[in-house]
């Protein structure tokens, strides 16, 4: 086994805050459409929750940096 981070983790670490918000908006639009079946909708929802948590963490980190100034 290797200690390399997973590809998904590496990709999420390189996303900017604006990329995260765009991805969240795209997921929301897909979920609001009538074209998504239940299982894919659940998967999209789970992905959206993860992206929202990541965006919240980025905001918290930015707030900490600002408070240090």
C-alpha positions in Angstrom: 0.0 0.0 0.0 1.1 3.6 -0.6 0.4 6.7 1.4 -0.6 8.7 -1.7 -3.8 10.8 -1.3 -6.7 9.7 -3.3 -7.3 11.3 -6.7 -10.6 12.8 -5.5 -8.9 14.4 -2.5 -6.1 15.8 -4.6 -8.7 17.3 -7.0 -10.7 18.8 -4.2 -7.7 20.4 -2.6 -6.9 22.2 -5.9 -10.3 23.6 -6.4 -10.8 27.3 -5.8 -13.7 28.6 -3.7 -15.4 29.8 -6.9 -15.0 26.4 -8.5 -16.6 24.8 -5.4 -19.6 27.2 -5.6 -20.0 26.5 -9.3 -20.0 22.8 -8.7 -22.5 23.1 -5.9 -24.8 25.3 -8.1 -24.6 22.7 -11.0 -25.6 19.9 -8.6 -28.5 22.0 -7.3 -29.7 22.7 -10.8 -29.5 18.9 -11.6 -31.4 18.0 -8.5 -34.1 20.6 -9.3 -34.7 19.1 -12.7 -37.2 16.3 -13.2 -34.7 14.2 -15.1 -32.8 12.7 -12.2 -33.7 9.2 -10.9 -33.6 8.6 -7.2 -30.3 6.8 -6.8 -28.3 9.3 -9.0 -30.1 12.1 -7.0 -28.9 10.7 -3.7 -25.4 10.5 -5.1 -25.5 14.1 -6.3 -26.9 15.2 -2.9 -24.0 13.4 -1.1 -21.5 15.0 -3.4 -23.1 18.4 -2.8 -22.9 18.0 0.9 -19.2 17.2 0.7 -18.6 20.2 -1.5 -20.5 22.4 0.9 -18.4 21.2 3.8 -15.3 21.8 1.9 -16.4 25.4 1.0 -17.3 26.0 4.6 -13.9 24.9 5.7 -12.3 27.2 3.1 -14.3 30.1 4.5 -13.4 29.3 8.1 -9.7 29.2 7.1 -10.0 32.5 5.3 -11.7 34.0 8.4 -8.9 32.8 10.6 -6.3 34.3 8.3 -8.1 37.6 8.3 -8.5 37.6 12.1 -4.7 37.1 12.4 -4.0 40.4 10.5 
